Structures are given as C-alpha cells and as structure tokens.
C-alpha cells in the first residue's frame, strides 16, 4: 500500500505553515598550632643566658614540623577525543545532497521526486502496516529571526488532528537546532513525526521524519542519526 498519508500530511503542514514556520573532590583545611611542651619552660626569674649547657642537655628535644601529605591527589590529565563528522556516518549509508547541503540516509531508503521537498526518500521495505517511512528536507527564510518563536508560531496553528508531544534543543554540528515531536491523525491513521529545525543565518532548514505511530519510538532513533549528519559544506 502506497504511503498516501505522507502527501496528505505535507499538504496539511503547508496549509498550517507548520513546516514553513514550524569525580568531585572537597578539600579540607588543616590548621596546625605549636604547643609548648612541659619541662621546656625557663625557670622563673632566670634569663635565657643563665641556662647552662648542662641544663640544656637535660631538656627534651624540640619537635620539628613534619610536612603533611598533599591533600590534592595527582590525577591523570584527561584526554578528549573530538567527534568528527565522519564518525557520525554509519557504515553503508548513502549520501544525499542539495546544493551545499548533505545528509546521509540508510541504504534501504529510496529517492522519490516531489515538488515541495529538496530531498525526499522513502523506506522501500514493507513495515507490515501498509505505510512506508519517509525522510524529507525543506527550507524556509522567515521574517521571524528567533528559532523558538518560529516554532511556537507553527505549533499555534495545529488543528485538532495534530498533537504536540515535545520540543527540545538538539545538537547538530555548530548550528542552533531544535527537535519537535508530533502525533497526527492522517486519514484515520495515527502517524508520528520528528521535525528538526536547523537555523543557518536567515535560513531555517527542516529535516522531517515520519512513520506509523506504532513504530515511531523505534524510528526516531534513526531520524536522530540522520539529522546529526546534516551539514552545509563551504
């Protein structure tokens, strides 16, 4: 069964403008005070000069300060391995490009042509429920400059068949990005959608992953991986 829901959902989003708008160490201080030992006093009425060598020989030896061990242990210098773009690319994935933008997508997705999407692919393996899984890329140049405001404006236009689930910051390279999760009823079928909004100056790129809602918790991990591979080449 062809995924007619994908087109219907896209048209719904176009009408609502959701895609186009849419170890610690605590250091204890140690204080040391010198205490005069018994028997080490100069007799009353006697001066320091009157203490004879013989008297001095009978005095107990003076205590000497013993350095305390350092309270800060010597820890190994931590080493950090930078995450490279190439390390985000799972083996066997296919590169898709639009102008200077690239994304990598699992090999079992097949490229399709649509008039609205810059990149659009569908999973060619049957999921058993009659609906294919799709990934798309679009872009917008809105008048709203703040990414949060941009997303909130789109969410405000949801219809009763669209349910907002979550909005959170999402790490994609050095770009400002957020992920929005939505449940939508399309032709009486529950679908799950993950929208990744990526701000690049005055342009907002939107990576859109959609699947049957019964499989959404599984597919969102793949959608996240795909979004992480988004890159604009110089």
C-alpha positions in Angstrom: 0.0 0.0 0.0 1.4 3.3 -1.0 2.0 5.9 1.7 -0.7 8.3 0.7 -0.5 9.7 4.2 2.8 11.4 3.6 1.4 13.6 0.9 -1.7 14.4 2.9 0.4 15.3 5.9 2.6 17.5 3.8 -0.4 19.4 2.4 -1.8 19.7 5.9 1.5 21.2 7.1 1.7 23.5 4.1 -1.8 24.8 4.9 -1.0 25.3 8.6 2.5 26.6 7.8 4.0 24.2 10.4 6.9 23.2 8.3 7.5 26.6 6.8 7.1 28.3 10.2 7.3 25.5 12.1 34.7 12.8 40.5 34.5 15.9 42.7 37.0 16.4 45.5 36.3 18.5 48.6 39.5 20.0 50.2 39.5 20.1 54.0 41.6 22.9 55.5 44.1 21.7 58.2 45.4 24.1 60.8 48.4 23.4 63.0 49.3 25.2 66.2 52.6 24.9 68.1 52.2 23.8 71.7 54.9 24.4 74.3 56.0 21.1 75.9 56.1 20.6 79.7 59.5 20.9 81.1 60.6 23.2 78.3 60.0 26.3 80.3 62.7 28.7 81.5 62.7 28.8 85.3 61.0 31.9 86.8 63.5 34.7 87.3 66.1 33.2 85.1 67.1 34.7 81.8 67.9 32.8 78.6 71.6 33.5 79.1 71.5 31.8 82.5 70.5 28.4 81.1 73.7 26.4 81.1 74.8 23.8 78.6 74.2 21.1 81.2 70.7 22.3 81.8 70.1 22.4 78.1 71.3 18.8 77.7 68.5 17.6 80.1 65.8 19.3 78.1 63.8 17.1 75.7 64.5 17.7 72.0 62.3 20.3 70.3 59.7 18.9 67.9 60.2 19.7 64.3 57.4 20.3 61.8 56.8 17.3 59.5 55.3 18.2 56.1 51.8 16.9 55.7 51.0 14.9 52.6 49.4 16.9 49.8 45.6 17.0 50.2 45.2 17.2 46.4 45.9 13.8 44.7 47.8 13.9 41.4 45.2 12.8 38.8 46.0 11.8 35.3 45.5 14.5 32.7 42.2 13.9 31.0 42.2 13.4 27.2 39.4 14.4 24.9 38.7 12.9 21.5 36.9 15.3 19.2 33.8 14.0 17.5 34.4 14.1 13.7 31.7 14.4 11.1 32.8 11.1 9.6 32.3 9.3 12.9 28.6 10.1 12.7 28.2 8.2 9.4 27.0 4.6 9.9 28.5 2.1 7.5 26.5 1.6 4.4 24.5 4.8 4.5 24.0 6.8 1.3 24.8 10.5 0.8 22.1 12.8 -0.4 22.9 16.4 -1.4 21.0 19.6 -2.2 23.4 22.4 -3.4 25.9 22.7 -0.5 23.8 20.7 2.0 24.4 17.0 2.6 22.7 14.3 4.7 23.3 10.6 5.0 20.4 8.1 5.0 20.2 4.3 5.3 20.6 2.4 2.1 17.1 0.9 2.3 15.6 4.3 1.6 14.8 5.2 -2.0 14.8 8.6 -3.5 11.5 10.0 -4.7 10.6 13.1 -6.6 8.2 15.7 -5.1 7.6 19.4 -6.0 7.8 20.6 -2.4 10.8 18.7 -1.0 14.5 19.4 -1.7 15.3 15.8 -0.7 12.6 13.1 -0.2 13.2 9.4 0.4 11.0 6.5 1.4 11.9 3.2 3.1 11.4 0.5 0.4 11.0 -2.3 2.9 7.4 -3.1 3.9 6.8 -2.3 7.6 3.8 -4.7 7.7 1.3 -1.9 8.4 1.0 -0.7 4.9 2.7 2.7 5.5 6.3 3.5 4.4 8.7 5.6 6.4 9.8 8.8 4.9 12.5 11.5 5.3 12.5 14.9 3.7 14.4 18.2 3.7 12.9 21.6 3.1 14.0 25.1 3.9 12.4 28.5 4.7 13.6 32.1 5.0 11.1 33.5 7.6 10.8 37.0 8.9 11.0 35.7 12.4 14.6 35.6 13.5 14.2 33.7 16.8 14.1 29.9 16.3 11.9 29.3 19.4 9.4 32.0 18.2 9.4 30.4 14.7 8.5 27.0 16.1 5.9 28.3 18.5 4.2 30.2 15.7 3.8 26.9 13.8 2.5 25.0 16.8 -0.2 27.6 17.5 -1.6 26.7 14.1 -2.1 23.0 14.9 -5.5 21.5 14.1 -7.3 19.1 16.4 -5.9 16.1 14.5 -2.3 17.2 15.4 -0.9 16.8 18.9 2.3 18.5 20.1 4.4 16.0 22.1 7.8 17.6 22.7 10.2 20.4 21.8 13.8 20.2 22.9 17.2 21.5 21.9 19.0 19.2 19.5 22.7 19.1 18.8 23.5 19.3 15.1 27.1 20.4 14.5 27.5 24.1 15.5 24.1 25.1 14.3 21.2 26.2 16.6 18.7 23.4 16.3 15.6 22.0 17.9 13.6 18.8 17.6 9.8 18.8 17.7 7.8 15.6 18.1 4.2 15.5 16.8 1.4 12.9 16.6 -1.0 13.4 13.7 -4.1 11.5 12.6 -4.0 11.2 8.9 -6.8 9.5 7.1 -7.8 8.0 10.5 -4.3 6.6 10.9 -2.0 7.7 13.8 1.4 8.9 12.5 4.4 10.1 14.4 6.6 12.9 13.1 10.0 14.2 14.2 10.8 17.7 12.8 14.4 19.0 13.1 14.6 22.8 12.7 18.2 24.0 11.9 19.0 27.7 11.9 21.6 28.9 9.4 21.7 32.6 9.4 18.4 33.8 7.9 17.6 30.3 6.6 15.8 27.5 8.6 16.3 24.0 7.3 13.7 21.4 8.2 14.5 17.7 8.3 11.2 15.8 8.6 10.9 12.1 9.6 7.5 10.4 9.7 6.4 6.8 10.4 3.3 5.0 11.6 2.9 5.9 15.3 3.1 2.3 16.4 6.8 2.3 15.1 7.7 5.8 16.0 9.6 5.0 19.1 11.9 2.7 17.0 12.3 5.0 14.0 13.0 8.2 15.9 16.4 6.8 16.8 17.2 6.6 13.1 15.7 10.0 12.4 18.0 11.4 15.1 21.0 9.8 13.4 20.0 11.2 10.0 19.6 14.7 11.4 23.0 14.5 13.1 24.6 14.0 9.6 23.1 17.3 8.3 26.0 19.6 7.1 26.4 22.7 5.0 29.7 22.5 3.0 31.7 25.7 2.3 
